[in-house]
Structures are given as C-alpha cells and as structure tokens.
Amino acid sequence: MKTTSVTIDIGQYRTDPEQRRWELPSWGHPLSQGVLPLFISHDDHLVPIGTAFTIGRGLCFAVSAAHNVREAWKREQRLNHLLFTEKLRASVELREAGFSLLHQRSTEGGIAFSFWPLETVEAAPPSDLVIGYPQFQSEFPTLVNRLSFDVPEIGRSVWSIGYTEMKPDRIPLADLSSGKFNLMRDYSHKLTVVEGTVQRIFTQKFASGFVEGACFAFDEEISPGQSGGPVMTTDGVVVGVNSATATAFFDQPTSVASLLYPMLFHQLRFGLTMGPVRMNASRPLIDLIAEGRIPTDGSEERIAVCRDDATGALSVSPRSPVATTQFVHDDFASFKAGRGATQQKKAIYRLRRVISEEDSGK
C-alpha cells in the first residue's frame, strides 16, 4: 500500500482562538480517514456506539475503548454475566453481535462510504483499550496515526477527537444494502474536537469499575460517542484513548483518557492474503513497531520493562519526569489521600533501539 504524507490542520475550524470545543466537517475532512465511527451489528441492524482510530502502515488496525465492547455483551444473552466483572477478558467469542467501522473517502462524484467488519477484536486488560483488525482495509486509504507511549506532560494541551450525535440509533441492514437507507440523507454525526489540559496521571487505574487501566485526566468533558477516539497532542501524536468523563470525581469538568503503554507487548491478530491463500498471524505490537509498520514518536525506547521472577510475565512503565511526580498517582483514591505513585523497586530493562530499513534510508 502506498504511503502519502499529509498535513491536517485541526484547529482551523475554531471560530475563536479561546474556543475549547468545535466541529470539523462531518464528511470529507482528511481526519475522517483515520478517525471512524464504530458500530455494533446485531439483529439485522447497525447501532452506532462510539469512535475508533486507525494505526499501522501496510497493516491497518483500529484502536478503541474496551468499554465499547461491553455494549456488545448486552446483546449476547450468554455473556450478560460479564457486564458485572471489572476487567475485560483478553478474548471473548461473539456469536450474535459484531463490530464495524464506517469508512468514507472523497471521490469525483462526492463521498463514497463502506462498512468494514472487524475480523478480530483483542482486549489488553486491565487497560480500557481494544485493537481490532478490519476487513477490506487494504483496499482504501487510511490515516496512519503516530503513537506515543510516554506519559503526557502536565499542563500540556491535548485534543480529544470523536464522533457525537450519531443518528439514528439503529440502521436496518436490509434498507442499507437495498439503497432505501441513504447515509448522506438519513444518517448524521458530528466530528467533534475538545481541547483540554493534562492535569493528573494514574499509573494503575482510575477507580474500580470505572477505568481499570493506566490513564490521565484532562480538564474538559468529552461527549457521548467520543469514547474510543484518539487524544492527540497539538502536533498530531496520539497519547491516549478517550475513556470517560470524570466530572463527578473532581467537581469540575474533567475527562479520563487511557494511556497506550500497557498494550506495548500485546499480541495482535490479523490476516494476510497472498494470492488465493489466506494466512492468519499474531505478533506483539512492539515487533510491528520495530518493523516500522506501527509509526511512533520513538517513546518505546524510554519504556521500563520489568520481568516477574515467579511468573516470567513482563510489566511496563513509562518515563515520568521528576518535575511532574507530584501529579502522578496510583489511582484516584491515592490522589484524594495526597499520595504519589508507588515507586518501582525491581530491576528494570530498557528496550534497545531497533531501526527498520525504511527508517535508516536503505
């Protein structure tokens, strides 16, 4: 797949420089090539539930929030009991529901649409992150979002992006396939940007039953539907995934975004078509980064890796600048009690830098 570099100006649609919430064009904006509405397919209908964003060069993956997956469990009677568990399983078989992305692209005749079913959806517990592999992804252009595994700087401005006001809440598949339901006429959404300032870091979780993985808080409220969308720095690097509003915890407008570093060693499943043969593969995210398939800002080099002597399991920790340690906590309870983050006492290992042939110019 050919890669083309593009520059996307997200801030140009503000009507006021001080504005902290604004809309991008719903259809045809370049960002929509990499930030897509997420749907559940169930009972012969498509139901909009949130947002996902694409990563990967040559291999395209979709990242979203794990709690969006719980919406599918509500539609699978045999999985209803999982709604009462705190942690998402790494793998759950769905028989009655599936997931799809709505992809749009500009053509000479206007906007062309296609729905991409997700072949696989992998959770990375205990974080609020899932990674899916969409069908047909090699046939259409997507935006390659660059990732950061660093903890964002306290006081830094970030842009939370996602789809809001997705209507209607049910789309009949039969009407969609027959043309009776016209997406441009009968469906609508808003591509929303919310600017916030990073306030606090939570290295373990936010609160039990709320956001169960490492995350950070910023000082604006996201809207329903933005869950699963990217949280970017103002220079376009993804530093988190929209998880939830947390205004009730702080008594002021606040949202929580999941950090990306917990999924660094997570296995990703995907399929490759070679002529008439379909091959399935599974690779750790870090391997795809080393090969140059998942672009980053190089922050994977700064991750501390700890191996448990008893189980052999790896745990990862990001670099936390000394100047911000007073803003870093294990969870919300630690923050309320005035406690900082627990210090890592075991030996740590630093990742070696691996340069792909493409990056080295060979």
C-alpha positions in Angstrom: 0.0 0.0 0.0 1.4 3.4 -1.0 2.0 5.9 1.9 1.5 9.6 1.4 2.3 12.3 3.9 -0.4 14.9 4.6 -0.7 17.8 7.0 -4.0 18.2 8.7 -4.9 21.5 10.4 -7.4 20.6 13.1 -7.5 24.0 14.7 -8.5 26.0 11.6 -12.2 25.4 12.2 -12.3 27.2 15.6 -14.4 30.4 15.4 -12.5 31.8 18.4 -8.8 31.1 19.5 -10.1 30.6 23.0 -12.7 28.1 21.9 -12.2 24.6 23.6 -14.9 22.7 21.7 -15.5 22.9 17.9 -16.7 20.8 15.0 -14.8 19.6 11.9 -16.7 19.0 8.7 -18.8 15.8 9.1 -18.0 14.5 5.7 -14.8 14.7 3.6 -12.4 16.1 6.2 -8.9 14.4 5.9 -9.0 13.4 9.6 -12.0 11.1 8.9 -9.6 8.8 7.0 -8.1 7.9 10.4 -10.9 8.6 13.0 -14.0 6.5 12.2 -17.5 5.9 13.7 -17.7 2.5 15.4 -20.9 0.4 15.1 -22.3 -2.8 16.6 -24.1 -5.1 14.1 -26.9 -7.0 15.8 -30.4 -8.3 15.0 -30.0 -7.2 11.3 -29.2 -3.6 12.4 -26.2 -1.4 12.8 -26.0 0.5 16.1 -23.5 3.5 16.5 -21.7 3.2 19.8 -18.5 5.2 19.7 -15.3 6.0 17.9 -12.2 4.2 16.7 -9.0 5.3 15.0 -6.5 3.6 12.7 -2.9 2.8 13.2 -0.5 0.9 11.0 1.4 1.3 7.7 0.7 -1.6 5.3 -1.2 -3.4 8.0 -4.2 -1.4 9.3 -5.5 -1.8 12.8 -8.3 0.0 14.6 -8.0 1.1 18.3 -10.9 1.9 20.5 -12.1 1.8 24.1 -12.7 -1.6 25.7 -15.9 -0.5 27.4 -17.4 -0.1 23.9 -17.1 -3.9 23.7 -19.3 -4.3 26.7 -22.1 -2.8 24.6 -22.0 -6.0 22.5 -22.2 -8.2 25.6 -25.6 -6.6 26.4 -26.8 -8.1 23.1 -25.4 -11.6 23.8 -27.5 -13.3 26.5 -24.9 -15.9 27.3 -22.4 -13.1 28.0 -24.6 -10.8 30.2 -22.9 -12.0 33.3 -19.7 -10.4 32.1 -21.2 -7.0 32.5 -20.7 -7.3 36.2 -17.0 -8.1 36.0 -14.5 -5.3 36.5 -11.9 -6.5 33.9 -12.4 -7.2 30.3 -11.3 -10.6 29.1 -8.5 -10.7 26.5 -10.7 -12.8 24.2 -14.5 -13.4 24.1 -16.3 -15.1 21.3 -19.3 -13.1 19.9 -22.0 -15.1 18.2 -24.8 -12.7 17.9 -23.1 -9.3 17.6 -20.1 -7.9 15.6 -18.3 -4.6 15.1 -17.9 -2.4 12.0 -16.3 0.8 11.1 -17.8 3.4 8.8 -15.1 4.5 6.3 -15.6 7.5 4.0 -13.5 8.8 1.2 -13.7 11.6 -1.3 -14.3 10.7 -4.9 -15.0 12.7 -8.1 -18.7 12.0 -7.5 -18.7 13.1 -3.9 -18.3 10.9 -0.8 -18.2 7.1 -1.0 -19.0 5.0 2.0 -18.1 1.5 3.1 -18.6 -0.5 6.3 -15.6 -2.5 7.5 -16.4 -5.5 9.7 -13.7 -6.2 12.3 -12.3 -9.7 11.9 -10.8 -9.7 15.4 -11.1 -7.6 18.5 -8.4 -8.0 21.1 -8.5 -6.5 24.6 -5.5 -5.5 26.5 -6.7 -6.0 30.1 -6.7 -4.3 32.5 -6.5 -1.2 30.3 -9.5 0.3 28.6 -8.1 -0.5 25.2 -9.0 -2.8 22.4 -7.4 -3.3 19.0 -9.3 -4.7 16.0 -8.3 -5.8 12.6 -10.8 -4.6 9.9 -11.6 -6.4 6.6 -11.1 -4.6 3.3 -8.6 -2.3 5.0 -6.0 -2.7 2.2 -8.4 -1.6 -0.5 -9.0 2.0 0.7 -6.8 4.8 2.1 -6.4 5.3 5.8 -4.6 7.8 8.0 -1.6 6.4 9.8 -1.8 7.9 13.3 1.5 8.1 15.1 1.6 6.8 18.7 3.3 7.9 21.9 3.9 5.6 24.9 5.2 8.5 27.1 3.2 10.0 29.9 2.0 13.4 28.6 3.4 16.4 30.3 1.3 18.0 33.0 -0.1 21.3 31.7 0.2 20.2 28.0 -2.8 20.9 25.7 -4.4 17.9 24.0 -7.1 17.4 21.5 -9.8 14.8 22.2 -11.5 13.7 19.0 -14.5 11.6 18.2 -18.0 11.3 16.8 -21.0 12.7 18.6 -24.8 12.9 18.0 -24.8 9.8 15.7 -28.3 9.4 14.4 -30.4 7.3 14.0 -29.6 4.9 16.8 -30.5 1.9 14.6 -29.9 1.4 10.9 -31.6 -1.6 9.2 -29.1 -3.6 7.2 -31.6 -4.6 4.6 -32.5 -1.0 3.9 -28.8 -0.1 3.8 -28.0 -2.8 1.2 -31.0 -2.0 -0.9 -30.4 1.7 -1.0 -33.6 2.6 0.8 -31.5 3.9 3.6 -29.2 6.7 2.2 -26.3 7.5 4.5 -25.9 11.1 3.3 -29.6 11.7 3.6 -30.7 9.5 6.6 -27.6 9.3 8.8 -25.8 12.1 10.6 -23.0 12.7 13.1 -20.6 15.4 14.3 -16.8 15.1 14.2 -16.0 16.9 17.5 -12.7 18.2 18.9 -12.4 19.0 22.6 -9.3 20.8 23.8 -8.1 20.1 27.4 -5.1 20.5 29.6 -3.4 17.4 31.2 -3.9 17.6 34.9 -3.1 14.2 36.6 -1.6 10.8 35.8 -2.9 7.5 37.2 -0.4 4.7 36.7 -2.5 1.7 37.9 -6.2 2.6 37.3 -8.6 5.5 37.9 -11.2 3.7 40.1 -12.6 0.2 40.4 -15.4 -0.4 37.9 -14.7 2.8 36.1 -11.4 3.0 34.2 -9.3 0.0 35.2 -6.0 0.8 33.5 -3.3 3.5 33.4 -4.8 6.8 32.3 -4.6 10.6 32.6 -7.1 13.3 33.4 -7.7 16.5 31.4 -9.9 19.4 32.3 -12.8 19.3 29.8 -15.8 17.0 29.3 -16.0 14.7 26.3 -19.4 14.0 24.8 -21.2 10.6 24.3 -19.8 8.9 21.3 -16.2 10.2 21.6 -15.3 7.2 23.7 -12.6 5.2 21.8 -11.4 8.2 19.8 -7.8 9.5 20.0 -6.4 12.1 22.3 -3.7 13.9 20.4 -1.0 16.4 21.2 -1.5 19.6 19.1 1.3 18.3 16.7 -0.8 15.2 15.9 0.7 12.4 18.1 -1.8 10.1 19.8 -1.1 10.0 23.6 -4.3 8.3 24.8 -7.8 7.0 24.1 -11.0 8.6 25.2 -12.4 6.6 28.1 -15.0 8.6 30.2 -16.0 11.8 31.8 -14.9 12.1 35.4 -16.5 15.4 36.4 -18.3 13.8 39.4 -14.9 12.8 40.9 -13.3 16.2 40.6 -16.3 18.5 40.9 -15.3 20.3 37.8 -15.3 19.4 34.0 -12.8 16.5 33.6 -12.4 13.5 31.4 -10.1 10.5 31.5 -8.0 9.1 28.7 -6.3 5.7 28.8 -2.6 5.6 28.3 -1.1 3.5 25.5 2.0 1.9 27.1 0.2 -1.1 28.7 -0.5 -2.6 25.2 3.1 -2.5 24.0 3.7 -6.2 24.3 0.1 -7.2 23.5 -0.4 -9.8 20.7 -2.3 -8.5 17.7 -4.1 -11.0 15.4 -4.5 -10.2 11.8 -4.9 -11.8 8.4 -2.8 -11.7 5.2 -4.0 -12.6 1.7 -1.3 -13.9 -0.6 -2.9 -14.8 -3.9 -5.6 -17.4 -3.3 -4.2 -18.2 0.2 -5.5 -16.6 3.4 -3.0 -16.6 6.3 -3.6 -15.7 9.9 -0.8 -14.2 12.0 -0.3 -13.0 15.6 2.5 -10.6 16.5 3.3 -8.4 19.5 2.7 -4.7 19.0 6.4 -4.0 19.8 7.5 -6.2 16.9 5.3 -4.3 14.4 6.8 -1.1 15.8 10.3 -2.4 15.3 9.5 -3.3 11.7 8.2 0.2 11.0 4.6 -1.0 10.5 3.3 1.0 13.5 4.8 4.5 13.5 5.6 6.1 16.8 7.5 9.1 18.2 10.3 6.8 19.5 8.9 6.7 23.0 9.0 2.9 23.1 12.8 3.3 23.7 12.0 5.0 27.1 9.7 2.3 28.4 11.0 0.4 31.5 10.3 -3.3 31.4 10.2 -5.5 34.5 10.0 -9.3 34.4 8.3 -11.1 37.3 10.8 -13.7 38.6 8.0 -16.1 39.6 5.8 -16.0 36.5 8.0 -14.6 33.9 5.4 -12.0 33.0 6.5 -8.6 31.7 5.2 -5.4 33.0 5.9 -2.0 31.5 6.3 1.5 33.0 6.7 4.8 31.1 9.2 7.5 31.8 7.8 10.0 34.3 9.7 13.4 34.5 10.8 14.2 38.0 9.3 17.6 37.8 5.8 16.1 37.5 6.0 13.3 40.2 3.6 15.3 42.5 0.9 14.9 39.8 1.4 11.1 39.3 -0.7 8.7 41.4 -1.6 5.0 41.5 -5.3 5.7 41.3 -8.0 8.3 42.3 -8.0 7.1 45.9 -4.3 7.8 46.2 -4.9 11.3 44.7 -7.6 12.1 47.2 -5.3 10.9 50.0 -2.5 13.0 48.8 -0.2 10.0 47.9 2.0 9.9 44.9 2.6 6.9 42.7 4.2 3.7 44.1 7.9 3.5 43.1 9.1 0.6 41.0 11.6 -1.3 43.2 12.5 -4.3 41.0 15.2 -4.3 38.3 14.1 -2.8 35.0 15.2 -3.4 31.5 15.3 -0.8 28.8 14.3 -1.6 25.2 17.0 -1.4 22.6 16.5 0.9 19.7 15.7 -1.1 16.5 15.8 0.8 13.2 13.9 -0.5 10.2 15.4 -0.4 6.7 12.9 2.2 5.8 13.8 4.5 8.7 17.5 4.1 8.1 17.2 5.1 4.4 18.4 1.8 3.0 
